Amino acid sequence: MKPLLAAIFLFTAAGFGADTTRQAGAASVDITPDYPVRLSGYGGRRAPNTGVSQHIFAKALAIGSDDEGPAVLVTVDNVGVPGSMRDEVLRRLSAKTKVTGDRFAICSSHTHCAPMLIGVLPNLFGMDIPAEHLPAIERYTRELTDNIEKVALAALADRQPATLAWSVGEVGFAANRRNFPFKPVDHDLPVLRVTGEDGKVRAIFTSYACHCTTIGIDEIHGDWAGCAQEALQREFPGAIALTAIGCGADQNPNPRRTMELVKQYGENLGAEAKRLVQGQMKPVNGPMTCQTKQIDLAFATLPTREEWQTLAADPKAAVAYHAKKNLARLDRGEQIPTHLPYLVQRWSFGDDLAMVFLPGEITVDYSLRIKREFDRSRMWVNGYSNDVPCYVPSRRVLDEGGYEGAGAMVYYDRPTKFAPDVEERIMGAVHAVMPKGFLAPH
């Protein structure tokens, strides 16, 4: 009997006979301001919020023990968390915990009904922000920085033995919003389940490639992502539901514009995630490894002073405002940047699952390409991650032009569109950080 017992032991120890137990914790903090503050996302909405239709949150999931090196994922209900805020929170966490830069990710929900932040969409309104509005924006930026640190620490403190599993479903409310013949979409809904030793679901992480632009009200609201979180937390009492955005820069909810649709989309996503969570999911047993690669994305040839002067007379206020700001920089002797820093991040769990985190409002071609070049059955792609510096078009979208390809850069105060190699630079970094075992089978 001894050889048989030894074989059974080896089979289980290798991770085939039982799910791997690891340390995991989750936490949530309400980040709804109790004072009026200007909202972000829509340039035509220029007054502070008039109320709160739904509370918004920062949530965190911590995975791994201190000995292993914990990883912390934070989701934030906001149009975009700037890289400067991530840097500051990481600096604080590094001084207090074992969290490192490779193992810290922030994903923004991109709701357009959350407060404006310093460092995100600075030219959104095509004019200077009134002096009387700045203190509230600056205050909220400081408070959100503190709250992200707070929720990350709370998730680390909450760590208990747990198992991870994941699966991919489908939700169909995202539609390609560009007025070009080719309209790709990514309707995948990856779902990660964290289950405690008592069998109860402790956390659910979902990601979907679609703008949170169903509504544009003057009140605080999490849009469909907020409603999806509410739906899942209602179905799984005590669990923390985290929602991120995939490569949805050119994807809108369709149809949209009503609160009924916001709730419908959130409930639909929640129902699909619930179906997966209650079914057979793939165990995530492999050891967690994380890697980042910092690259630069080149801008196209910068405008000359004469070209800036022409643009400064453009009838479109946002274009003229942007040009005047750059002329003022030249007058001060400042260098206009020729590149944008860009952080590509990968988390993987052995051979079971790989997650990619890409900054910016990144178009759907990226997730589709990553799931072609790597094994899509083990691949999860998040956009709007760690920084939201601007739109990030694929080569196809860049060549087509339009808002996502070039026009939106003025709102983010970027000097011009990207150079033609933007997609290849990003994909090269993804390949550099991804273990070769995840390459698509041929």
Secondary structure, 3 states (H helix, E strand, C coil): CHHHHHHHHHHHHCCCCCCCCEEEEEEEEECCCCCCCEECCCCCCCCECCEECCCCEEEEEEECCCCCCCEEEEEECCCCCCHHHHHHHHHHHHHHCCCCHHHEEEEECCECCCECCCCCCCCCCCCCCCCCCHHHHHHHHHHHHHHHHHHHHHHHHCCEEEEEEEEEEECCCEEECCCCCCCCCCCEEEEEEEEECCCCEEEEEEEECCCECCCCCCEECCHHHHHHHHHHHHHCCCCEEEEEECCCCCEEECCCCCHHHHHHHHHHHHHHHHHHHCCCCEECCCCEEEEEEEEEEEECCCCCHHHHHHHCCCCCHHHHHHHHHHHHHHHCCCCCCCEEEEEEEEEEECCCEEEEECCCEECCHHHHHHHHHECHHHEEEECCECCCCCEECCHHHHHHCHHHHCHHHHCCCCCCCECCCHHHHHHHHHHHHCCHHHECCC
